[in-house]
Amino acid sequence: MISPEAQAHEDTLRERRDNPPQPPEGMDTMSAVRLAADMFASWSTDVGTLVDEVIAGGPRAIWIDTEGMDDQKVLLYFHGGAYILGTADHVRGMLGHLAQAAGCRVFSVDYRLAPEHAFPAAVDDAVAAYRWLLDHDIQPSDIVIGGDSAGGGLTLALLASLADEGLPYPAGAIPISPWADLSCSADTWVTKADTDMILAKERLTEMAALYAQGADLADPRVSPVNADYSGFPPLYVQASGHETLLDDALDVARVAANAGVDVRLDVFPAMQHVFQYCTGTVPEADAAIAELGA
């Protein structure tokens, strides 16, 4: 049984899926898809965060601060959007709540997007942002990396890249509903197709191709479910019971555990993909953010 607020959120998403809004006349398809991502920004309430913008070794990023935070503790965060849409600002509302729950600063990164910037641009920007924090005297033991959907996959791809870059691991990572296998071949792409109101296999397969642009989808930095997790820091993975990406989260947790990583997995029954964006409006989202913060 889900809360009335969660049910209302699902009903709104179902209506949007079944009757998608028409793009403005004359707008190209990619611009229309990116415009649709604005809906994510409206799901959470604003908790009065303080924001400062910087250039983090290449990509733009924003600091999200709250009163009473420990300014030496940082969550490095990557937004979702299938590597082709979304911005650091779209997740500001949710990240304000998460900053409050964790008592730390959040560093939200605008990594480059496909198709204008194909793989490995996003991974390169993730590495650059992490290196920028280290170069500005933030200790790796004071950094946790996180992200949702494609950003959750990028979180894992960054971890998979650190050894080759000669960089230390952070204290931990919190991938939320990570898109970790861009082949979109897991069973839940089919078994959850009717319950997921946001993601569909056909659309995500197209987006994977736009991102990879000829790169091997099995490359661990493209599909980090294939990475060697040996030596990874602790992972806390959250996923939703109704989402097509559920198997990606389950597989990441399994692979990590088999590699000896300290991993925790929480699946929230009957929730939609990245329901955590609904902090301040949906009780289940508030509970999930509280667990992430803890």
Residue pairs with C-beta under 8 A, 6 or more apart in sequence:
2 10
2 269
2 270
2 271
2 284
3 282
3 283
3 284
5 278
5 281
5 282
5 283
6 270
6 271
6 272
6 275
6 278
6 282
6 283
6 284
6 285
9 43
9 272
9 275
9 278
9 281
9 282
10 197
10 242
10 272
13 197
13 198
13 272
14 197
16 39
16 197
17 197
17 198
21 36
23 29
23 31
23 32
23 35
24 32
24 35
27 35
30 84
30 115
33 84
33 85
34 84
34 85
36 85
37 81
37 85
37 86
37 87
37 90
38 90
40 80
40 86
40 90
40 91
40 274
40 277
41 89
41 90
41 91
41 92
41 93
43 93
43 94
43 277
43 278
43 281
44 93
44 94
44 96
44 97
44 277
44 278
44 279
44 280
44 281
44 285
45 93
45 97
45 279
45 280
45 281
46 92
46 93
46 96
47 66
47 93
47 96
47 97
47 100
47 280
48 66
48 96
49 64
49 65
49 66
49 92
49 95
49 96
49 99
50 63
50 64
50 65
50 66
51 62
51 63
51 64
51 65
51 92
52 62
52 63
52 65
53 60
53 61
53 62
53 63
54 60
54 61
54 62
54 63
55 61
56 107
56 109
56 128
56 129
56 132
56 133
57 128
57 129
57 131
57 132
57 135
58 124
58 125
58 128
58 129
59 109
59 110
59 111
59 112
59 125
59 128
59 129
60 88
60 109
60 110
61 88
61 107
61 108
61 109
61 110
61 129
61 132
62 88
62 89
62 92
62 107
62 108
62 110
63 105
63 106
63 107
64 92
64 95
64 96
64 99
64 105
64 106
64 107
64 108
65 71
65 99
65 105
65 106
66 96
66 99
66 100
68 103
69 99
69 103
69 104
69 105
70 103
70 104
70 105
71 105
72 138
72 139
72 142
73 102
73 103
73 104
73 105
73 142
74 104
74 105
74 106
74 107
74 133
74 138
74 142
74 143
74 144
75 95
75 98
75 99
75 102
75 104
75 105
75 106
75 107
75 143
75 144
75 145
75 146
75 174
76 107
76 109
76 129
76 130
76 133
76 143
76 144
76 145
76 146
76 170
77 88
77 91
77 95
77 106
77 107
77 108
77 109
77 145
77 146
77 147
77 151
78 108
78 109
78 111
78 126
78 145
78 146
78 147
78 150
78 151
78 152
78 154
78 155
78 158
79 86
79 87
79 88
79 90
79 91
79 108
79 109
79 147
79 148
79 151
80 86
80 91
80 147
80 148
80 149
80 150
80 151
80 152
80 177
80 179
80 274
81 90
81 113
81 149
81 150
81 151
82 149
82 150
82 179
82 204
82 207
82 208
82 211
83 113
83 114
83 119
83 122
83 150
83 154
83 207
83 210
83 211
84 113
84 114
84 115
84 207
84 210
84 211
85 113
86 113
86 150
86 151
87 110
88 108
88 109
88 110
89 108
91 108
91 148
91 277
92 108
93 277
93 279
93 280
94 276
94 277
94 279
94 289
95 106
95 108
96 106
97 279
97 280
97 286
97 289
98 106
98 279
98 289
98 292
98 293
99 105
99 106
100 293
101 289
101 290
101 292
101 293
101 294
102 292
102 293
102 294
103 293
104 144
107 129
107 133
109 125
109 126
109 129
111 121
111 122
111 125
111 126
111 129
111 154
112 121
112 122
112 125
113 122
114 121
114 122
114 207
114 210
114 211
114 213
115 210
115 211
115 213
118 210
118 211
118 212
118 213
118 215
119 211
119 212
119 213
119 215
119 219
119 221
119 222
120 215
120 221
122 150
122 154
122 157
122 211
123 154
123 157
123 158
123 161
123 221
126 154
126 155
126 157
126 158
126 161
127 158
127 161
127 162
127 165
127 167
130 143
130 145
130 158
130 162
130 167
130 170
131 165
131 167
133 143
134 140
134 167
134 168
140 167
140 168
140 169
140 170
140 171
141 170
141 171
142 171
143 170
143 171
144 170
144 171
144 172
144 173
144 174
145 155
145 158
145 159
145 170
145 172
145 173
145 174
146 152
146 155
146 173
146 174
146 175
146 176
146 292
147 153
147 154
147 155
147 175
147 176
147 178
148 175
148 176
148 177
148 274
148 276
148 277
149 176
149 177
149 178
149 179
149 245
149 273
149 274
150 179
151 176
152 175
152 176
152 177
152 178
152 179
152 180
153 175
153 178
153 179
153 180
153 182
153 223
153 224
153 248
155 173
155 174
155 175
155 178
156 173
156 175
156 178
156 180
156 224
156 225
156 227
156 252
157 220
157 221
157 222
157 224
157 227
159 169
159 173
159 224
159 227
159 232
159 233
160 220
160 221
160 224
160 227
160 228
161 221
162 168
162 169
163 231
169 231
169 232
169 233
170 233
171 233
171 234
172 233
172 234
172 235
172 236
173 232
173 233
173 234
173 235
173 236
174 235
174 236
174 237
174 238
174 292
175 235
175 237
175 238
175 249
175 252
176 237
176 238
176 239
176 274
176 276
176 292
177 238
177 239
177 240
177 243
177 245
177 248
177 249
177 273
177 274
178 224
178 237
178 245
178 248
178 249
178 252
179 204
179 245
179 248
180 223
180 224
180 225
180 248
180 249
180 251
180 252
181 223
181 225
181 226
181 248
181 251
182 208
182 211
182 212
182 217
182 222
182 223
183 208
183 217
183 218
183 223
184 201
184 204
184 205
184 208
186 247
186 248
186 251
187 247
188 243
188 244
188 245
188 246
188 247
188 248
189 201
189 204
189 244
189 247
190 201
192 242
192 243
192 244
192 246
193 200
193 201
193 244
195 242
195 243
196 242
196 243
196 244
196 272
196 273
197 242
197 272
197 273
198 243
198 272
198 273
198 274
199 243
199 244
199 245
199 273
200 244
201 244
204 244
208 217
211 222
212 222
215 222
216 222
217 223
218 226
219 226
220 226
220 227
220 228
221 227
224 252
225 248
225 251
225 252
225 255
227 255
228 259
229 255
229 256
229 258
229 259
229 261
230 259
230 260
232 256
232 259
232 261
233 261
234 261
234 262
234 263
234 264
235 252
235 253
235 256
235 261
235 262
235 263
235 264
236 263
236 264
236 266
236 291
236 292
237 249
237 252
237 253
237 263
237 264
237 265
237 266
238 249
238 265
238 266
238 267
238 268
238 276
238 288
238 291
238 292
239 245
239 246
239 249
239 250
239 265
239 266
239 267
239 268
240 246
240 267
240 268
240 271
240 272
240 273
240 274
240 275
241 267
241 268
241 269
241 270
241 271
242 270
242 271
242 272
242 273
243 271
243 272
243 273
244 273
245 273
246 267
249 265
249 267
250 265
250 267
253 263
253 265
256 263
257 263
266 288
266 291
268 275
268 284
268 288
271 284
275 282
275 284
275 285
275 288
276 285
276 288
276 289
276 292
277 285
278 284
278 285
279 285
279 286
279 289
280 286
